[in-house]
Amino acid sequence: MGHLDADILLAQPRGFCAGVDRAIQIVEEALSQFGAPIYVRHQIIHNARVIAELTTKGAIFIDELEEVPDGATLIFSAHGVSAQVKYQAGQRDLRIFDATCPLVNKVHVEVQKLHAAGIPIIMIGHEGHPEVEGTMGQVKENIFLVERVEDIETLSFAAEQQIAYVTQTTLSIDETKDIILALKAKFKQIVEPKKQDICYATQNRQDAVKELVPYVDIMVVVGSANSSNSNRLRELATRLGVDAYLVDHPNQVDPRWFDGKKRVGISAGASAPEVLTQEIVAMIQTYGLRVVKTLPGIVENTVFSMPKGLQKNKPL
């Protein structure tokens, strides 16, 4: 219980994961090698601060390929894109770099193999999320979205038919477990991924929040509203019984949240920069909560290599 001499406890790990680090580096390196503007399909990662900074440097974020002029440099976001987007972009006169997280790409490959084997696929994920659109868009048909346990009732496969499931990489581990158990109960022949699709960073950040929650009476998660993994951290803390808030700027912090609260826990989603977390900590300190401590936790040292043609010329 040595954590209790601090007013503000920081979860470890928190913030940037290797896929996010790599995606930002790809945009910055493309800007430095080819100059502005650099076009990025969809927000490179889901964080408003990062998007604003990259926009200032000359990145232009677009939703449709038609918005990209011929001869330009285009980057696919860390969430990945459908096979159709990749094909259409490849037909154009564009210099293309793919910032899809390698762990998302692993799920894409899984979907392609299952589809080639003629196995129908269940995708566990959130409708409308770009990662889900990209993964489901790896194949033309025979892939079905499940968001919650109740959705399983709408699946009309025979109990003995062979089907498979994959998941979005940034889901709640606990809630996904319930969906998987229900799928296995209904479909005896279901094939699961060799290794879970939820990524190491999602798992580690959720585990760190679980470690932290017993020591605090309010939780602040740093992350943007459209960030799946950040939302899952806030929901997890709420489910574990503490008031939890998602903030993406120091001015979103409300001093009233801290009335009568003795200890604050802070985590940050995988797309939230540490500098933003520190600004939010500094803001909370102005309310009289002074001592900051970081909980012991896993130290992540995963690094993903840059795409071919964009390696830095100088050694890292």
KASUL-V644587 format. One line per field, one symbol per residue. ss: DSSP state (H for helix, E for strand, C for the rest). A space follows every 10 residues. Layout:
ss->???
This chain:
ss->CHHHHCCEEE CCCCCCCHHH HHHHHHHHHH HHHHCCCEEE ECCCCCCHHH HHHHHHHCEE EECCHHHCCC CCEEEECCCC CCHHHHHHHH CCCCEEEECC CHHHHHHHHH HHHHHHCCCE EEEECCCCCH HHHHHHCCCC CCEEEECCHH HHHHCCCCCC CCEEEEECCC CCHHHHHHHH HHHHHHCCCC ECCCCCCCCH HHHHHHHHHH HHHCCCCEEE EECCCCCHHH HHHHHHHHHC CCEEEEECCH HHCCHHHHCC CCCEEEEECC CCCHHHHHHH HHHHHCCCCC CEEECCCCCC CCCCCCCCCC CCCCCC
